[in-house]
Amino acid sequence: MLGVAVLVSAVLALTPTSSAQAGPVGDKCSTDPTAHAADVPSPEQFFGFPLGQGQPRILTTEEINNYLKAVGSASKRVVTGTMAHSVSGQELPYAIVSDQHHMVPGQLKKIADQVGSLRDPRSLKADKAARIAKDSPAIVWIAGNVHGGEKSGADAALRTLYELASGLSCDVAKRNDNLVTVIVPTQNPDGRDANRRQNNYGFDLNRDWFARTQPETDAKIEMLRKYPPQVFVDAHEMGGRQYFFPPNADPIHHEIADQPVNWINRIGAANGEGFGYNGACAPGVTTECYFNYSTYDLFYMGYGDTVPAAGFGAAGMTYEKGSASAVEDRVQQQFNTQWATTGWAADNKNEVLNGYYSIWRTAIEEGAAGTLQPNEVVQPTNTVQFPVPDIKIRSYFLLPDRQIGDVRRLVERLRDMDVEVYRLKNPVTVPSAKILGGRSAANLTVPKGAYWIPMNQPQKHWIQALIGENPYAPFPYFYDVSSWSNPLLMGVDTIYTGDELSPKVDLVKDIEGGIASSAPPKGSYSYPLDSAAASELTFKLLASGVPLSRDLTSGVVSLPAGALTPNTLDKLAKSLGVTVTGGSAAASGSPLRTPDVGLFAGTGISTTSGSYGEARYVLGNRWGLDLKPVTTADINDNTPAFTERTVVLVPDGSSSTGGLTATGQANLKQWVAAGGTYIGLRNEGTRVARAAGLTSTTEKPKPTGYQVIGSHFRVDVASDNPVALGRPLEDFQFNNGDPILNPSTTGRNVLTYPSDGRFWSNGYTVGSDALKGTAAIVDEPTGAGRAVLFAYNPLFRAYNENGIHLVANALLYQGGTPAAQQRTLRAEPSRSAAEQAEELPNLGGEWRPITIEVADADLARAQAVIEKYTDTAQTASASGSTYITIPNPDGLTADEHPYVRDLIRDLDGAGIPLRSVVA
């Protein structure tokens, strides 16, 4: 077999030279690496230039799609199709390539089913698994362009497709004999066309994997279930000129099995052997070299490497090429790693498939014993700082006592990743129960109807990774958030235990909900508006013209029985997991009206990403609200685009005033006083309200060294306030380095952090005691209207159902404040924007700063490196650490920033240990 280096070198210079037809694996293969079937169009023939060799430009999405179809039509080794469609309706195409004997009708499905059967050792004996490992090809995925502007992985994937579809060499034959390769060139066609990282709703699709909120992600994971991978390549670009491939930076999530980690590291070594052409890593050309063990971790369960690894047992890998390199170098090097990866997978196919079976067998054994996998680190200089605690978890229970719609959504999220969920037929007593939120109980009775998730099943790793109370990071470096516990995000009461239990249960086979009991013609249907799911039902009913009323004490919504056919209501409610109950009493309560929402698109707000896009998706797409843009000029000039709205929502952003002049601030305050509802999210949302005199809250400076990296906190809830209707007295809130708000003296503090021993958080925090007694949501009345201020982003990635429900309450909060909640307003003089900015931290050029933590003893060496990149960094010391803050006016992540990734690399190269990086 030809070496990877020889083949890559030859492939990148080749043009088709052979007129032979692609034959089956049994045919004699060629020793000529340039031999290709003439009837399969090469990229050079199809596009007019060769990919990866003097490529003059990046391909369009249409060109990519057309090439896949052309190769699929020409080669018997290839089948093509469409997974689904993007937000804008574009196709999400794929190509599957293997030996043509594997592609005959029915055979490809048989292979996928056999590989899939390895994931459940309960119904597959070891000898049968060994035969499958010997006889069946493994499944490898090559996926590119999840970030729209990071394009070279898609172009390289077309080169990989061509080589596998038409190559006649023995090296190609071995790959196709041993592998089924699924190629998804672009995971984000809308972003590619717009040269934008995010999709059309402004979502980073490489953060959406566990939640699957976007159609591009959901379709991809459904196809992964159909063709479960043993190797998954996610091809990206980054700043600079270098190339990254694993081994990863620490931390690695502890529930990723040993086998994928081993494969990942070995594939990294194979990539290194196949790397280094066209100047890359040549003497004196180190800027084009590759690196490992830095920047890109394997921790957060929303990535295109962690989810394939934890959820599918694959060697999930992020590959990153520096976008400062020439197009041809980017495409070539992406192809090099793809080719080396498929070569390694083909060489080690039997071992991989046998190991794949062992992953799931071990998971079942660990689940039966209640064992969590220990933490580990892979970087040679690191040690485990935070071990997984010595606890046993054999079962989780999701309680059905409230927010049943969101409970069922979580059940479906688990089931959609092949987790087995059961429903209790009878109550069960748990001798030693742990309650999410840091509490315990003895002999706790779990009621009938609760959902039981036993750990002794193949998806044990995924269960713990998704719903565990804490991810137990071994090492304090975080590329993203430090917690994503789904029950805490959704406010679902959850219990876990190490007790051995055998409750009487039924397997959940479909989402539950719908009409539980019928109503007579003059009666009504009702449901508690206590969840994000019930909020969605409410807005969809309003959009259909159904008259709704809500009891302002209980939060229950009712509708006349004749307003909608029972079949239609049942179908809609069941699709959302909401139970609707019929009764003979007429509908009652305060009428609900569809709010006329203006979405602020002013100074400091990005309209293509982040908070603005999340609002467009949740309020517009899910709830069907007709969002109208409101600009800075609209408020400054008091135009109808602003004044005719009943609600204005100001997303998170970087400005303290939104660009509003003194007149604009006065206009905003007058509009609220006349009955408008202002909803402000996080930094800009709360600061614009303060600038306009809509709140008495002030922003508390963050103490030196303060870090809250995407963690959950217990909060106290003023559940009698309309913003909190349907919430419990204690709840959880997700904080991602949000501003700290001192409580209002003129309004209602709806969510507050406890100041006593009940204060609790998970994930990674430093100095979070500064939050004690502060406010997370404030309801501030002004005249006939109000400002509802969220210190955090309740729409974060559209997976914070807890916060989403509170936003729905705020939108439906119309008609004044109940007398029991009236507060005397304190007149405040209007202050200038400059005065406002002086009292607020992290504004202007330092919004969303990047902070690097080093030991005090390493400060001088670190400064020497940092001064090569910037002279605007600031330092502060606390408890033996120095925190170096780098201004980041555009709010970029570390890998998007023009120099931070290279800076981190140079600090590491200088032997300076980084205690944390927050970006």
LOKE-536071 format. One record per residue (C-alpha): x, y, z; residue in three letters. Coordinates in steps of 0.02 Angstrom, whole numbers, padded with zeros to 5 digits, always signed. Example, Ala and Ser with C-alpha at 12.3 -4.5 7.8 and 13.67 -1.06 7.14 Angstrom:
+00615-00225+00390ala+00684-00053+00357ser
***
This chain:
+00000+00000+00000met+00064+00173-00042leu+00105+00285+00105gly-00010+00429+00147val+00126+00556+00111ala+00161+00488-00063val-00022+00478-00108leu-00062+00652-00043val+00085+00727-00137ser+00030+00641-00296ala-00155+00677-00276val-00129+00862-00259leu-00036+00872-00424ala-00143+00753-00523leu-00261+00770-00668thr-00358+00619-00731pro-00242+00510-00835thr-00334+00344-00845ser-00489+00299-00943ser-00520+00142-00841ala-00692+00115-00764gln-00711+00105-00575ala-00723-00080-00536gly-00779-00179-00386pro-00661-00219-00244val-00626-00389-00317gly-00551-00313-00475asp-00364-00288-00483lys-00319-00119-00410cys-00188-00004-00484ser-00017+00036-00415thr-00030+00205-00500asp-00098+00332-00374pro-00150+00447-00516thr-00264+00319-00599ala-00446+00374-00597his-00607+00325-00683ala-00634+00443-00829ala-00823+00446-00813asp-00819+00529-00641val-00790+00716-00661pro-00642+00784-00566ser-00659+00951-00477pro-00543+01027-00607glu-00653+00967-00749gln-00812+01021-00664phe-00758+01191-00596phe-00621+01236-00717gly-00482+01235-00586phe-00409+01101-00470pro-00456+01110-00286leu-00307+01130-00174gly-00188+01180-00315gln-00190+01361-00369gly-00374+01373-00323gln-00426+01549-00372pro-00581+01561-00264arg-00696+01475-00141ile-00841+01376-00212leu-01021+01432-00198thr-01152+01326-00111thr-01238+01295-00277glu-01076+01232-00355glu-01050+01113-00209ile-01224+01041-00226asn-01207+01022-00414asn-01042+00932-00398tyr-01111+00807-00271leu-01253+00767-00390lys-01135+00749-00537ala-01021+00628-00444val-01170+00533-00377gly-01237+00510-00553ser-01070+00455-00624ala-01003+00336-00491ser-01078+00172-00433lys-00982+00195-00272arg-01085+00348-00222val-01262+00385-00165val-01317+00562-00134thr-01464+00641-00047gly-01529+00785+00056thr-01539+00777+00246met-01663+00920+00259ala-01665+01106+00223his-01585+01256+00304ser-01678+01402+00384val-01688+01487+00214ser-01743+01327+00128gly-01577+01274+00050gln-01537+01090+00032glu-01420+01007+00156leu-01341+00881+00038pro-01234+00730+00077tyr-01140+00597-00018ala-01103+00421+00045ile-00957+00332-00038val-00891+00156-00021ser-00851+00004-00127asp-00990-00021-00253gln-01034-00191-00179his-01081-00097-00020his-01193+00021-00117met-01309-00101-00204val-01491-00086-00152pro-01518-00142+00027gly-01335-00171+00067gln-01296+00003+00131leu-01442-00006+00252lys-01386-00179+00308lys-01212-00112+00346ile-01283+00036+00442ala-01398-00079+00540asp-01256-00199+00581gln-01144-00059+00643val-01291+00013+00739gly-01322-00156+00822ser-01149-00144+00903leu-01221-00003+01009arg-01332-00123+01107asp-01235-00272+01177pro-01390-00329+01271arg-01459-00401+01109ser-01294-00441+01022leu-01178-00575+01085lys-00991-00550+01080ala-00958-00680+00945asp-01085-00599+00828lys-01009-00428+00866ala-00837-00496+00821ala-00904-00560+00654arg-00978-00389+00615ile-00813-00307+00660ala-00724-00425+00541lys-00847-00420+00396asp-00927-00247+00401ser-00848-00082+00352pro-00837+00056+00483ala-00927+00221+00460ile-00828+00383+00446val-00904+00556+00430trp-00819+00706+00349ile-00916+00866+00385ala-00865+01044+00345gly-00918+01224+00352asn-01026+01220+00509val-00969+01401+00527his-01020+01484+00364gly-00863+01587+00340gly-00748+01438+00371glu-00757+01367+00197lys-00602+01265+00155ser-00661+01105+00241gly-00806+01094+00119ala-00695+01117-00035asp-00574+00987+00031ala-00718+00866+00063ala-00757+00872-00123leu-00579+00821-00161arg-00597+00678-00036thr-00759+00627-00120leu-00680+00627-00292tyr-00532+00521-00237glu-00645+00391-00155leu-00773+00395-00295ala-00654+00375-00442ser-00481+00325-00383gly-00418+00158-00448leu-00268+00138-00333ser-00252+00001-00204cys-00249+00134-00069asp-00420+00198-00122val-00485+00019-00138ala-00434-00018+00041lys-00524+00135+00105arg-00683+00092+00012asn-00675-00090+00061asp-00655-00050+00246asn-00757+00109+00261leu-00923+00189+00222val-00881+00374+00213thr-01022+00500+00238val-00975+00671+00169ile-01072+00828+00217val-00975+00968+00134pro-01070+01113+00209thr-01172+01104+00369gln-01220+01288+00355asn-01262+01338+00176pro-01348+01500+00227asp-01197+01556+00326gly-01080+01506+00184arg-01176+01612+00059asp-01175+01760+00178ala-00993+01732+00228asn-01057+01732+00407arg-01014+01615+00550arg-01195+01589+00603gln-01348+01524+00514asn-01494+01635+00463asn-01559+01648+00641tyr-01388+01702+00702gly-01354+01536+00789phe-01181+01462+00806asp-01221+01286+00746leu-01068+01220+00835asn-01152+01259+01001arg-01322+01185+00956asp-01287+00998+00955trp-01371+00939+01115phe-01519+01058+01101ala-01548+01035+00913arg-01647+01196+00901thr-01597+01230+00720gln-01654+01126+00570pro-01475+01107+00508glu-01423+01024+00672thr-01577+00919+00697asp-01569+00842+00523ala-01385+00802+00542lys-01408+00711+00706ile-01553+00611+00637glu-01439+00554+00497met-01302+00513+00624leu-01427+00398+00709arg-01455+00314+00541lys-01269+00300+00501tyr-01184+00298+00673pro-01002+00351+00655pro-00844+00279+00728gln-00746+00429+00665val-00815+00605+00642phe-00715+00749+00568val-00781+00926+00591asp-00676+01040+00480ala-00660+01223+00533his-00554+01376+00507glu-00481+01494+00638met-00372+01649+00651gly-00189+01645+00601gly-00101+01527+00480arg-00073+01367+00579gln-00171+01205+00581tyr-00245+01121+00735phe-00293+00940+00752phe-00302+00833+00909pro-00241+00785+01037pro-00357+00913+01115asn-00332+01041+01248ala-00396+00994+01419asp-00528+00975+01485pro-00606+00818+01414ile-00779+00774+01477his-00761+00626+01594his-00903+00527+01515glu-00819+00516+01345ile-00764+00335+01336ala-00582+00282+01335asp-00587+00210+01159gln-00634+00371+01067pro-00502+00468+01163val-00372+00339+01113asn-00427+00343+00931trp-00428+00533+00929ile-00250+00543+00989asn-00189+00410+00868arg-00276+00493+00721ile-00189+00652+00774gly-00022+00562+00757ala-00073+00498+00585ala-00120+00674+00533asn+00052+00732+00587gly+00134+00600+00478glu+00029+00651+00328gly+00054+00836+00355phe+00188+00955+00299gly+00178+00988+00112tyr+00180+01148+00010asn+00286+01237+00141gly+00187+01184+00293ala+00306+01143+00436cys+00454+01166+00319ala+00613+01239+00399pro+00591+01424+00430gly+00406+01421+00385val+00335+01385+00558thr+00185+01499+00532thr+00109+01364+00422glu+00142+01223+00545cys+00015+01127+00648tyr-00010+01118+00835phe-00100+01007+00961asn-00145+01013+01147tyr-00205+01192+01140ser-00361+01300+01130thr-00489+01170+01074tyr-00555+01061+01214asp-00675+00913+01214leu-00792+00966+01353phe-00953+01061+01314tyr-01091+00948+01246met-01139+01061+01103gly-00991+01037+00987tyr-00967+00936+00828gly-00835+00832+00916asp-00904+00805+01092thr-01079+00749+01040val-01015+00620+00914pro-00893+00562+01049ala-01009+00554+01201ala-01172+00519+01111gly-01112+00404+00971phe-00947+00334+01036gly-00851+00408+00890ala-00680+00485+00877ala-00756+00658+00864gly-00626+00783+00807met-00615+00968+00771thr-00493+01016+00635tyr-00448+01201+00620glu-00350+01286+00481lys-00290+01466+00494gly-00392+01578+00379ser-00244+01695+00348ala-00167+01564+00234ser-00198+01564+00048ala-00353+01474-00016val-00251+01335-00097glu-00154+01303+00064asp-00313+01296+00167arg-00397+01173+00050val-00241+01068+00030gln-00208+01050+00216gln-00390+01011+00253gln-00380+00874+00122phe-00218+00809+00197asn-00300+00780+00365thr-00458+00706+00290gln-00355+00585+00186trp-00243+00537+00332ala-00396+00510+00442thr-00484+00395+00320thr-00321+00303+00295gly-00301+00273+00481trp-00481+00218+00498ala-00464+00095+00355ala-00303+00023+00427asp-00380+00000+00600asn-00559-00044+00551lys-00569-00211+00644asn-00497-00139+00804glu-00613+00010+00796val-00771-00091+00772leu-00723-00213+00911asn-00687-00065+01024gly-00850+00015+00972tyr-00945-00135+01039tyr-00845-00126+01201ser-00894+00056+01229ile-01077+00013+01250trp-01046-00147+01347arg-00940-00050+01472thr-01071+00087+01482ala-01204-00039+01533ile-01088-00115+01664glu-01044+00057+01734glu-01227+00107+01738gly-01275-00052+01833ala-01139-00016+01961ala-01182+00169+01969gly-01004+00213+01919thr-00957+00380+01844leu-00800+00381+01739gln-00651+00471+01819pro-00581+00633+01756asn-00425+00632+01651glu-00312+00756+01565val-00212+00729+01406val-00098+00879+01399gln+00073+00825+01464pro+00093+00974+01580thr-00080+00962+01661asn-00144+00868+01812thr-00322+00833+01867val-00368+00975+01985gln-00550+00929+02013phe-00584+00741+02021pro-00756+00669+01990val-00827+00643+02165pro-00845+00469+02237asp-01032+00450+02210ile-01143+00320+02130lys-01284+00359+02009ile-01395+00216+01954arg-01554+00313+01916ser-01626+00482+01873tyr-01807+00532+01901phe-01891+00680+01815leu-02038+00733+01923leu-02206+00774+01842pro-02270+00893+01976asp-02250+01052+01872arg-02194+01115+01702gln-02250+00951+01626ile-02227+01017+01449gly-02043+01052+01478asp-02021+00887+01570val-02087+00798+01417arg-01978+00901+01303arg-01828+00840+01401leu-01891+00662+01388val-01903+00683+01199glu-01730+00760+01190arg-01663+00605+01276leu-01764+00484+01172arg-01704+00570+01013asp-01529+00516+01062met-01584+00335+01092asp-01600+00349+01280val-01730+00232+01355glu-01852+00326+01468val-01987+00244+01574tyr-02142+00306+01665arg-02180+00247+01841leu-02339+00144+01857lys-02333+00159+02047asn-02245+00271+02173pro-02070+00216+02223val-01973+00254+02382thr-01792+00310+02359val-01692+00277+02519pro-01549+00396+02475ser-01604+00532+02356ala-01503+00676+02288lys-01602+00826+02226ile-01527+00932+02088leu-01473+01092+02171gly-01361+01017+02303gly-01489+00942+02421arg-01524+00768+02489ser-01673+00674+02559ala-01699+00506+02643ala-01841+00389+02596asn-01909+00509+02468leu-02067+00454+02378thr-02063+00479+02190val-02243+00489+02128pro-02331+00385+01998lys-02309+00463+01827gly-02130+00518+01856ala-02005+00477+01720tyr-01869+00352+01764trp-01702+00348+01674ile-01598+00199+01728pro-01412+00210+01697met-01386+00026+01653asn-01417+00055+01469gln-01303+00088+01320pro-01324+00278+01324gln-01264+00293+01503lys-01124+00412+01451his-01245+00528+01360trp-01370+00527+01504ile-01240+00586+01628gln-01164+00710+01506ala-01332+00791+01470leu-01428+00790+01634ile-01295+00773+01768gly-01295+00905+01903glu-01115+00954+01866asn-00996+00909+01723pro-00847+00902+01842tyr-00716+00989+01738ala-00546+00915+01782pro-00449+01071+01736phe-00501+01255+01743pro-00491+01299+01560tyr-00654+01332+01468phe-00677+01362+01284tyr-00864+01381+01314asp-00984+01367+01462val-00946+01259+01613ser-01121+01187+01639ser-01270+01141+01532trp-01369+01027+01648ser-01532+01011+01554asn-01647+00991+01705pro-01575+01151+01779leu-01591+01243+01613leu-01772+01187+01602met-01818+01203+01786gly-01865+01019+01794val-01868+00944+01969asp-01745+00800+01959thr-01684+00667+02079ile-01538+00549+02062tyr-01483+00404+02169thr-01359+00263+02185gly-01491+00148+02259asp-01533-00013+02170glu-01715+00003+02118leu-01834-00102+02014ser-01992+00002+01996pro-02143-00050+01894lys-02136+00052+01735val-02192+00072+01556asp-02070+00116+01417leu-02107+00288+01344val-02136+00265+01158lys-02209+00433+01108asp-02227+00608+01174ile-02369+00622+01299glu-02495+00762+01321gly-02648+00826+01231gly-02826+00828+01294ile-02839+00728+01455ala-03027+00749+01476ser-03163+00818+01364ser-03263+00976+01394ala-03450+00999+01359pro-03495+01123+01221pro-03522+01267+01344lys-03373+01220+01452gly-03189+01259+01433ser-03016+01186+01417tyr-02873+01241+01528ser-02689+01214+01560tyr-02558+01294+01673pro-02447+01419+01584leu-02298+01359+01684asp-02167+01313+01553ser-02086+01361+01389ala-02192+01227+01306ala-02354+01299+01375ala-02294+01473+01322ser-02275+01412+01144glu-02449+01335+01148leu-02520+01500+01211thr-02445+01606+01073phe-02495+01481+00939lys-02675+01481+01002leu-02677+01671+01005leu-02609+01674+00828ala-02754+01562+00776ser-02878+01687+00845gly-02926+01581+00997val-02987+01689+01143pro-02881+01651+01297leu-02895+01706+01478ser-02771+01686+01619arg-02799+01679+01805asp-02674+01803+01878leu-02660+01704+02039thr-02638+01525+01978ser-02570+01563+01804gly-02695+01441+01725val-02750+01482+01548val-02925+01437+01487ser-03016+01442+01321leu-03197+01411+01270pro-03229+01231+01219ala-03299+01283+01052gly-03153+01396+01004ala-03057+01254+00924leu-03103+01078+00871thr-03050+00950+01002pro-02946+00857+00874asn-02849+01013+00825thr-02820+01064+01007leu-02768+00888+01054asp-02644+00875+00911lys-02565+01044+00947leu-02553+01019+01135ala-02480+00844+01117lys-02348+00905+00995ser-02286+01018+01134leu-02308+00895+01276gly-02441+01000+01363val-02590+00919+01450thr-02756+01010+01424val-02901+00973+01540thr-03084+00996+01498gly-03216+01057+01621gly-03395+01116+01630ser-03355+01291+01694ala-03340+01434+01571ala-03170+01508+01531ala-03123+01644+01656ser-02982+01763+01702gly-02900+01914+01624ser-02901+01912+01432pro-02734+01881+01349leu-02686+01982+01196arg-02552+01952+01067thr-02416+02081+01102pro-02358+02195+00963asp-02171+02174+00986val-02037+02290+00924gly-01863+02212+00920leu-01728+02341+00949phe-01597+02343+00813ala-01499+02494+00870gly-01322+02542+00915thr-01225+02400+00996gly-01343+02263+00938ile-01285+02133+00814ser-01431+02088+00701thr-01342+01936+00628thr-01298+01840+00785ser-01321+01816+00971gly-01464+01887+01071ser-01553+01972+00926tyr-01556+01811+00825gly-01613+01711+00976glu-01761+01829+00995ala-01803+01813+00810arg-01800+01625+00826tyr-01895+01601+00991val-02022+01742+00975leu-02036+01743+00787gly-02010+01564+00728asn-02071+01463+00877arg-02206+01578+00940trp-02258+01656+00776gly-02251+01837+00835leu-02233+01968+00699asp-02078+02058+00762leu-02054+02234+00697lys-01882+02314+00694pro-01861+02468+00803val-01703+02568+00773thr-01610+02699+00872thr-01677+02830+00753ala-01856+02769+00779asp-01844+02802+00966ile-01745+02964+00950asn-01873+03031+00825asp-02027+02951+00906asn-02083+02871+00742thr-02236+02757+00729pro-02118+02609+00707ala-02082+02635+00892phe-02235+02721+00966thr-02362+02597+00894glu-02282+02448+00980arg-02349+02381+01144thr-02183+02297+01187val-02004+02341+01145val-01874+02207+01176leu-01692+02263+01186val-01574+02116+01161pro-01401+02100+01235asp-01270+02209+01155gly-01117+02316+01185ser-01187+02492+01207ser-01241+02573+01371ser-01365+02690+01285thr-01411+02603+01123gly-01366+02767+01038gly-01516+02855+01113leu-01499+03043+01133thr-01568+03134+01285ala-01727+03160+01182thr-01733+02977+01136gly-01715+02926+01318gln-01857+03043+01364ala-01963+02970+01223asn-01931+02795+01286leu-01980+02840+01464lys-02138+02930+01404gln-02187+02778+01299trp-02170+02663+01450val-02268+02784+01560ala-02408+02781+01432ala-02424+02592+01452gly-02282+02514+01353gly-02183+02364+01412thr-01995+02376+01398tyr-01902+02209+01407ile-01714+02225+01425gly-01591+02081+01413leu-01421+02072+01496arg-01292+02210+01464asn-01373+02328+01340glu-01550+02287+01391gly-01524+02338+01572thr-01405+02482+01537arg-01518+02570+01411val-01658+02561+01540ala-01545+02640+01669arg-01492+02777+01549ala-01675+02817+01515ala-01720+02825+01700gly-01830+02670+01694leu-01752+02584+01844thr-01671+02619+02011ser-01555+02469+01993thr-01370+02503+01987thr-01234+02391+01921glu-01118+02318+02051lys-00935+02311+01998pro-00867+02136+01981lys-00731+02097+02107pro-00554+02063+02049thr-00536+01887+01984gly-00724+01862+01968tyr-00770+01720+01849gln-00940+01644+01815val-00919+01534+01663ile-01092+01478+01611gly-01152+01412+01779ser-01321+01381+01860his-01372+01469+02021phe-01517+01447+02141arg-01631+01599+02143val-01777+01654+02250asp-01936+01691+02153val-02071+01820+02187ala-02197+01698+02114ser-02345+01814+02145asp-02274+01938+02019asn-02347+01921+01843pro-02173+01898+01769val-02148+01744+01879ala-02321+01667+01868leu-02308+01479+01861gly-02133+01471+01934arg-02090+01390+02102pro-02030+01490+02252leu-01854+01429+02218glu-01786+01405+02043asp-01624+01402+01944phe-01550+01532+01830gln-01407+01521+01706phe-01272+01652+01727asn-01134+01675+01598asn-01030+01816+01669gly-01183+01929+01670asp-01190+02103+01746pro-01225+02107+01933ile-01379+02211+01976leu-01405+02287+02146asn-01589+02266+02193pro-01716+02395+02139ser-01784+02513+02271thr-01933+02566+02166thr-01990+02406+02082gly-02009+02221+02117arg-01857+02110+02122asn-01930+01957+02038val-01778+01842+02044leu-01643+01866+02174thr-01491+01766+02226tyr-01506+01703+02406pro-01394+01789+02530ser-01398+01647+02656asp-01339+01466+02658gly-01458+01420+02516arg-01342+01507+02392phe-01287+01370+02271trp-01203+01355+02102ser-01127+01223+01991asn-01001+01232+01850gly-00848+01342+01875tyr-00854+01505+01972thr-00729+01616+02062val-00791+01752+02179gly-00974+01717+02144ser-01021+01766+02322asp-01032+01941+02248ala-01201+01887+02179leu-01279+01856+02350lys-01430+01966+02377gly-01423+02041+02202thr-01562+02039+02073ala-01576+01932+01917ala-01745+02002+01858ile-01825+02169+01904val-02002+02228+01866asp-02001+02419+01868glu-02167+02512+01849pro-02169+02684+01769thr-02339+02762+01750gly-02455+02639+01663ala-02311+02535+01595gly-02157+02444+01655arg-01981+02391+01620ala-01940+02207+01645val-01752+02188+01658leu-01658+02025+01646phe-01480+02033+01711ala-01446+01876+01609tyr-01496+01818+01435asn-01654+01713+01457pro-01653+01665+01272leu-01473+01601+01275phe-01454+01480+01130arg-01642+01449+01140ala-01611+01307+01264tyr-01643+01402+01427asn-01826+01352+01441glu-01829+01422+01617asn-01792+01596+01551gly-01898+01576+01395ile-02053+01551+01502his-02014+01710+01599leu-01998+01808+01436val-02170+01744+01386ala-02241+01804+01551asn-02162+01975+01523ala-02236+01987+01348leu-02410+01942+01410leu-02396+02063+01557tyr-02517+02200+01506gln-02646+02311+01587gly-02557+02382+01738gly-02491+02316+01902thr-02599+02231+02035pro-02626+02343+02185ala-02528+02230+02302ala-02374+02258+02195gln-02384+02446+02170gln-02228+02542+02219arg-02201+02728+02241thr-02095+02796+02102leu-01943+02900+02146arg-01910+03041+02025ala-01732+03039+01960glu-01647+03171+01856pro-01603+03116+01682ser-01417+03080+01666arg-01310+03094+01512ser-01241+02944+01420ala-01066+02993+01476ala-01121+02995+01658glu-01200+02825+01637gln-01044+02751+01557ala-00932+02814+01696glu-01017+02704+01825glu-01025+02544+01722leu-00887+02415+01702pro-00835+02331+01539asn-00910+02458+01419leu-00853+02530+01254gly-00694+02453+01191gly-00688+02324+01330glu-00857+02244+01304trp-00846+02056+01326arg-00661+02062+01367pro-00548+01911+01352ile-00466+01868+01517thr-00313+01759+01539ile-00267+01699+01713glu-00086+01661+01758val+00008+01640+01921ala+00076+01802+01995asp+00251+01729+01977ala+00227+01713+01789asp+00161+01890+01761leu+00322+01969+01699ala+00352+01831+01571arg+00171+01839+01516ala+00176+02028+01493gln+00331+02011+01385ala+00233+01898+01267val+00073+02000+01273ile+00162+02162+01231glu+00205+02089+01061lys+00019+02091+01021tyr-00061+02236+01115thr-00020+02381+01231asp-00199+02398+01297thr-00207+02245+01411ala-00248+02276+01594gln-00198+02172+01744thr-00269+02138+01917ala-00213+02015+02051ser-00306+01911+02179ala-00264+01756+02281ser-00099+01721+02195gly-00168+01742+02018ser-00153+01885+01895thr-00296+01916+01775tyr-00244+01995+01610ile-00392+02077+01522thr-00384+02108+01334ile-00512+02228+01261pro-00630+02146+01138asn-00745+02280+01066pro-00826+02163+00939asp-00865+02029+01068gly-00768+01896+00973leu-00733+01722+01037thr-00550+01675+01058ala-00541+01578+00896asp-00622+01721+00798glu-00510+01854+00874his-00369+01911+00758pro-00228+01872+00880tyr-00288+01793+01042val-00267+01615+00981arg-00088+01650+00928asp-00058+01740+01092leu-00115+01589+01192ile-00004+01479+01085arg+00147+01590+01119asp+00113+01594+01305leu+00106+01406+01305asp+00265+01398+01200gly+00352+01508+01327ala+00311+01382+01462gly+00186+01494+01551ile+00045+01389+01626pro-00127+01464+01594leu-00243+01441+01741arg-00395+01493+01642ser-00449+01583+01484val-00619+01668+01477val-00679+01729+01309ala
***
